[in-house]
């Protein structure tokens, strides 16, 4: 039985040795397409960021220019408002002078009418007294 035990033990040992042998997995291929795609995406993102920065610069320049134009338009509108106010003031002064001249004429006419009425009243009074 000794040889049988020895033979059985040897078979078990050989079986275990064969089963426990670990195979090395094949090395994974280098993920070149993934790395290349990541590099390409990074380059595209960088270019898009540059384009966005350029667009922001252009927009800032346009806003600055629009601000300058708005200031100039405001200045021009202010000048035009001053000129219109001056013209309106001149027209108001001329109208006031005309009104004053008309009032003066009306005053002269009223004085003349009063003088005529007084003279007529005096003449009637003389006539009444002389009767």
C-alpha positions in Angstrom: 0.0 0.0 0.0 2.9 2.1 0.4 3.5 2.3 -3.3 -0.1 3.0 -4.0 -0.1 5.8 -1.6 3.1 7.1 -3.0 1.7 6.9 -6.6 -1.6 8.6 -5.5 0.3 11.4 -3.8 2.5 11.9 -6.9 -0.6 12.1 -9.1 -2.2 14.6 -6.8 0.9 16.7 -6.7 1.3 16.7 -10.5 -2.4 17.6 -10.9 -2.2 20.4 -8.4 1.0 21.7 -10.0 -0.6 21.7 -13.5 -3.8 23.4 -12.2 -2.1 26.0 -10.2 0.2 27.2 -13.0 -0.8 30.8 -13.6 -0.7 32.0 -17.2 0.6 35.5 -17.8 -2.0 37.6 -19.6 -0.9 39.0 -22.9 0.2 42.6 -22.5 -2.6 45.0 -23.5 -1.9 46.8 -26.7 -1.0 50.4 -26.3 -4.1 52.6 -26.4 -2.7 54.7 -29.2 -6.1 55.6 -30.8 -7.4 56.8 -27.4 -4.3 58.8 -26.6 -4.3 60.3 -30.1 -8.0 61.1 -29.8 -7.4 62.8 -26.4 -4.6 64.8 -27.9 -6.7 65.9 -30.8 -9.6 66.8 -28.5 -7.2 68.8 -26.4 -5.9 70.7 -29.4 -9.4 71.4 -30.6 -10.4 72.6 -27.2 -7.3 74.9 -27.1 -8.1 76.3 -30.5 -11.8 76.9 -29.5 -10.6 78.7 -26.4 -8.3 80.9 -28.5 -11.2 81.6 -30.9 -13.4 82.5 -27.9 -10.8 84.8 -26.5 -10.4 86.5 -29.9 -14.2 86.9 -30.2 -14.3 88.3 -26.7 -11.6 90.8 -27.6 -13.5 91.8 -30.7 -16.7 92.2 -28.8 -14.9 94.3 -26.2 -13.4 96.5 -29.0 -16.8 96.9 -30.6 -18.4 97.8 -27.2 -15.6 100.4 -26.6 -16.2 101.9 -30.1 -20.0 101.9 -29.5 -19.4 103.7 -26.2 -17.2 106.3 -28.0 -19.9 106.8 -30.6 -22.6 107.2 -27.9 -20.5 109.8 -26.2 -20.0 111.7 -29.4 -23.7 111.5 -30.2 -24.6 112.7 -26.7 -22.2 115.7 -27.1 -23.7 116.5 -30.5 -27.3 116.2 -29.2 -26.3 118.5 -26.3 -24.9 121.1 -28.7 -28.0 120.9 -30.8 -30.2 121.3 -27.7 -28.2 124.4 -26.7 -28.5 125.9 -30.2 -32.3 125.2 -30.1 -32.6 126.8 -26.7 -30.7 129.9 -27.9 -33.0 130.1 -30.9 -36.1 129.7 -28.8 -34.8 132.4 -26.4 -34.1 134.8 -29.3 -37.6 134.1 -30.6 -39.1 134.7 -27.2 -37.2 138.0 -26.8 -38.4 139.1 -30.3 -42.0 138.2 -29.4 -41.6 140.1 -26.1 -40.3 143.2 -27.9 -43.1 143.0 -30.4 -45.6 142.7 -27.5 -44.0 145.6 -25.7 -44.2 147.7 -28.9 -47.8 146.8 -29.4 -48.5 147.7 -25.8 -46.7 151.0 -26.2 -48.8 151.7 -29.3 -52.0 150.7 -27.5 -50.9 153.0 -24.6 -50.4 155.9 -27.0 -53.7 155.3 -28.6 -55.4 155.1 -25.2 -53.7 158.4 -24.2 -54.8 160.0 -27.5 -58.3 158.7 -27.1 -58.4 159.9 -23.5 -57.1 163.3 -24.6 -59.7 163.5 -27.4 -62.4 162.4 -25.0 -61.2 165.0 -22.4 -61.1 167.7 -25.1 -64.6 166.8 -26.3 -65.9 166.8 -22.7 -64.3 170.2 -22.1 -65.8 171.6 -25.3 -69.2 170.3 -24.2 -68.7 171.7 -20.8 -67.8 175.2 -22.3 -70.7 175.0 -24.5 -73.0 174.1 -21.6 -71.6 176.9 -19.5 -71.7 179.4 -22.4 -75.4 178.9 -23.0 
